[in-house]
Amino acid sequence: MKSIDTELSKMAAEGPTERELKESKQYLIGSIPRTLETNLGIATFLQTAEYFGLGLDYDVRLPSLLQAVTHDGVHAAARETLDPARAAVAVAGPYDGPLA
């Protein structure tokens, strides 16, 4: 748990590295076709687009939207949301002692 807290704190303080940001964008863009390989994947994608009002062309626009994500934007989101002190921990299975 401490190593997770350390990484979350580091991401909030510094943001991602340029390499992490680049590789994350490449992965997300590259995974779009895989999400649409099955009927379930297509249905889920369409349902999500409809629910959030993203439009029927969302699959076409998504790569450029991901490419437009900036380091500063990710860093701002990380500072706002990644706070280990506000995290909730759930344990499934046997518990033998403190997590911290």
Secondary structure, 3 states (H helix, E strand, C coil): CHHHHHHHHHHHHHCCCHHHHHHHHHHHHHHHHHHCCCHHHHHHHHHHHHHCCCCCCHHHHHHHHHHCCCHHHHHHHHHHHCCHHHCCCCCCCCCCCCCC
